[in-house]
Amino acid sequence: MIVVKSEDEIARMREPCAVVRDCLAYIGEKITAGMTTREVDALVEQFIRAQGAIPSCLGYGGFPASACVSVNEVVVHGIPGERVLREGDIVSVDLCAYKNGFHGDGARTFCIGKVSAEKEKLVRITEECFYAGIDGVKAGTPLGDIGFRVQKHAEEHGFSVIRAYTGHGIGREMHEDPAVPNFGRQGAGIRLPAGAVICVEPMIAAGKWRVKVLPDGWTAVMADGRPAAHYENTLVVREDGVEILTL
């Protein structure tokens, strides 16, 4: 069941979403070759706590860090550690902040120095997939329209859409109904009500879409070893469109 948010609740969500927005911008300025993924995570935790918020990911289901830091072939849920970022890597940073009783969630994929033409295109198209997905969304839009548009844009550019992971509702819980797939049929699914707050997060692969999870139980990597990218924002469905809270 979708938990529709009141205007007061949406107002309270603006703060954690602003923390997410600002933290992602901060990481984009700081992330560089030579850093470890653990150092990226430390910057995320320090920033979130400095804003009076709590990193939602830390301890969630046993996850041991404040951010998911996923390099190249890792699509989501990369556990920060001693992996060193190198020129030519792409790095997805997915983070959540909790404040005022609510969560905010967002992700970006960053290029470390000069990357290959394929990786540059992948990162660009993944972000474009987000905007394609939300194009025309308003109260009454079938949920399947989002995934249909994401998938169409990705595949038109020669990429594939991850099936194993989806976007989601968000609010007092980090993950609420509905699941928001990045693939699907136009016109299918529930119709989104005004006041629904959802995370739309295209996860796009350069190769085939199948993934495997490493023995740590978290790290999801592309089965073919090719790169993947991730882009996410938290948004509110309105009568006449959407309001993006993490931009």
N, C-alpha and C positions, 0 to 999 in steps of 0.2 A: 504493500500500500504506500502510495506517495504521501509524504508528510508535507502538506502545504504550509508555507511559512507566512506569518502575519507581517505587516510592515514593521512592527516593533522588532520582531525576530530578525528580519532582513537587515534592519539598522544595526543590530548587535553583531551580525555576521560581517559587516563591513570592516570592522577592525582586524579580526584574524585574516581576512582576505587581503587587506592592505599590507599586513605583515608578510604574507606570502609573496605578494607582488614586489614589495621592496626588497625582500631577501633574494628573490630570483635575480633582480636587477643588480644587487650587490655582488652576488656570486658571479654574474656575467662579467663584472669589472675585475674581479680578483682571480678567477680561475686561469691557470696558465700551465704550460709545460714544466715539468719538474716537481709539481705538487703530487702528493699521494691522494687517493680518494678519501682516506681518513682525514687528511687536512681539509679537504673540501667540506666534509661532514662537520668538523670542528667549527668552521666558519659559519655554517648554517645554524648550529646550536647556539653559538655565541650571539648571533644576530637576533634570532627569535627570542631568546631569553632577555636580551637587552630591550626589547619592545614590550616587555611585561607579558609575553605569551609563553606557551609551552609547546615544544616540538611534539606533535601528535604521533609521529611515527615511532618515536623512541619507546620501546617496550610493547608496541602494538602487536599482539599475537606472538610476542617473543622477539620481534625485530630488534636488533641490537644497536641501532643508530638513529640519528635524527633526520636523515635524508637517505633516499635511495639514489646511489651514484652509479650509473650504468654506462660502461665504456664500450664503444664499437658494437661488437656482436651481442652484448648484453642489452636486452630490450627494456626490462623493468626489474625492480627489486634487487639491484646490485648492492651487496653489503660493502660499505666502505672498509678499506684495509690498506695494505702496503702497495697496491698497484700504482705505479708511477704514470702520470699522464705525459704523453709524448706528442710532439709536433705531428699533426695529421690525424689525431684522434678526434672522434666526436663523443661527447659526454652528456648524457641525460641526467638532470638533477630533478628529482620529484620530492616535494616536501609539503608538509601540512603544519598549520599552526592552530593552537587552541586558545581562545580568549573569549571572555563574556559568555561562557557556556556553549560556545559554538566553534566549529572547525572551518578553516579555509584550506584549499588544496590547489596546487598548481605544479606544472612541470615545464622545463625548457630543455632543448638540446643545444649545447654549445660546441663550437668548433675551436679546436686548439691549434692556433697558428693557421698555416695554409693546409687545407685538406684537399683530398682528391675531388675531381669534378663530380663523381658519383655521390660522394658524401655530402658535398655542398648542395647538390640538387635534392638529395633525400631530406636533409634538414629543412630546406625551403618548402618542399612539397608537403612535408608533414605539418608545418604551420599552416599552409594554405588549406590543408584538409580540415583543420579546425574551423576555419571561416566558411569553407564550403558546407560543412556539416550543419552549421547554425544558420545558414542563409535562409531567410524566410520563416524561421521558427518563431512561433508565438503561441498564445493559449489556443488549444485545440489542435495543434500540429500532432500528427501520429509520431510516436517515438521512432518508428522504423525509418522515417524520412532522414533523420540525422545520419544513421549508419549507411543508408543508401547513398547519400551525397558524399560522405567520407570515402567510401569504397570506390565510387565512380571516379572521383578526382585522383585517388591514388593509382588506380589501375590504368587510367588514361595516360599516366606518366610512367608506366612500366614497373610500378611498385606493387606490393601486396600488403594486405591488412591483417594484423594479428587477430586471430579468432579466440585465443585462450583467455584474454584479459579485456575488460570493458571499462567504460566510465561508470558513473554511479551517482545516486542522490547523496546529499550531504547536509548536515545540520548539527544537531546535538550529538550525533554519531558521525564518525568519519566516513563510514559507508552505510548508506541507507538505500531503500528502493527509490527509483527503479535502476536495474542494470541498464547501461547505455552502450550497446554494441557499436563498433565501428564498421559494421557491415549489415546488410538487411534489405528488406523490400520496402519500396515506397508505399505509403498508405497503411502499412502494417503496424500492429502494436497499439498500446494504450494511447489516448490523446492527452497531451501534457496540459495540466491545469495552470492557470495563472498562480504565481506564488510558489511553484515548484522550483527548488534549487538543485541544480545538477552539475556534475563535472563531466565535461566533454573532453576526451583525451585520446586523439588519434595516436596509435602506435603502428608505425609503418616500417616495412622491411624492404631492403634492396633486393632480396632474393625471394625464396618461398616463405610462406607464412608460418610454418610449423616451428614450435619452440620445444625446448627441453629444460627441465629444472635441475640444477646442480645438486649434489648431495647435501649442501647446506640447507635445502628445503625452501630457499627463497630465490636465489639468483636464476632468472629466466634468460636463457641464451637462444639465439637462432640456431636451429638444428643444422643449417647449412654453413654456419660460421660467418655469414655475411652481415654487414652492419644494419642497425635499426635505429629509429629515432622516435621521439616522444614529445608531444606538446599538449598542455592541459590548462584549462581555466575553469573556475567556478562561476556559474552564471544563474541568473533568475529569469524564469519565463514570465513575460509580461503579456498583457492583452494585445499589445501591438508590436511585440518583438522580444528581444532579450536584453538584459542588463548584465554586463560582464563585471564581476566584482574583483577580479584579480588582475585587471589592467588599469 
